């Protein structure tokens, strides 16, 4: 049982289906590393994309995105420092899309 998988699925399950679909349709705007906003690539974490912050926040910074996200999600980075193989390395995009599809389809995973 991978704790990272379960935490990510639990967190994403808090989102509306329309927000999950927004992540999928804007996957190229999703930051797939440890930042909530990456200024070098102008990408946003999945939760920020779900909340449409990638289109509504002017002059974003990582700290600003964290501040906005913390009004809805605590902690903001729930999987930071959690042991496991899921949503790490080069498989983050596939792992993220897998969990979103499982939630949208009502599938119980790992």
N, C-alpha and C positions, 0 to 999 in steps of 0.2 A: 504494500500500500504506500503510495507516494504522497506525502503530506502536501507537497507543493501543488499537486493536481487537485486535491480536495479543497485546499484553501482557495485556489484560483476559481474553481467551479462554484464554491460557496459565494465568493465575492461577486462573480459575474451573474449569479442567480438573482442577485438583488436588483439587477437592471431590468427595465422593460424590454419586451421583445423588439420594439422599434429601436431601442438603444443598441441592442446586440446587432441588429441588422445594420445600423449606422457604422459600427466597428467593421463589420465585414465589407461593406461597400466603400469604406475609406481606409482599407488595410494599408495602403501606401502612405498614409498620413500617420500611421501608428509607430511610435517609438517602441522598439522591442528590446530595450536594455533596461538599465536601472534608473534612468531619468524619467521624470514625469513630463518634462518638456526638454527636448534637445535642440538648442539654438543652432548648432552646426548643420543639422538636417531639417530643421523646422518641422519636427515630428512630435507628437503628443502620445502619452500613455493611453492604453485602451479605455480607461475610465474617462479621461478627458475627451477623447473622441466620442464616446458614448454620450457625454453631456454636451456635445457640439462645441466644445471650447476651441477646437481647431479652426472654427469659422467665426466665433463670436468674441474672442479675447484679442484686443489690440495690444501690441507690444508685450507678448508673453515672455515670462521668465520661468525657470523651474520653480522658484519660490512662490511666484504668483499662482501658478497652476496648483501647487501643493495647498496653498491657502484656500483656493476655491474648492478643490476636491475634499478638503477636510471638513467642509460644512455638511457633507453628505456621507463621507466614508472615513471611519476611524478604525485602525490606522490607515493612512493612505496607501502605504506599501506593505500589504499584509504578508507577502511571501518573502520579503527581504530577510536574508539570513536563515531561512528555513531549509533544512536538509532535504535533498531529493534530486531527481534527474529531470523531472518534468519542467517545462518552460525554462530551459537553460540552453546555453550554447547556440548552435545553429538551427535548432528545431523550434524556436519560440513561435514563429509565425504559424507553423503547422499545429503546434500544441494549442495555441490560442483559438485558431479556427475550429479545431476538434471540439474543444470545450463549448464554444458558442453553438456549434451544430448540435451537440448533445443536449444542451439546454433547450434550444429551439424545437428539437424533435422529442423532448421528454425522455431522453435515453439516460439510463443509469450507467455510468462508466466504471472505471477502475474501482 
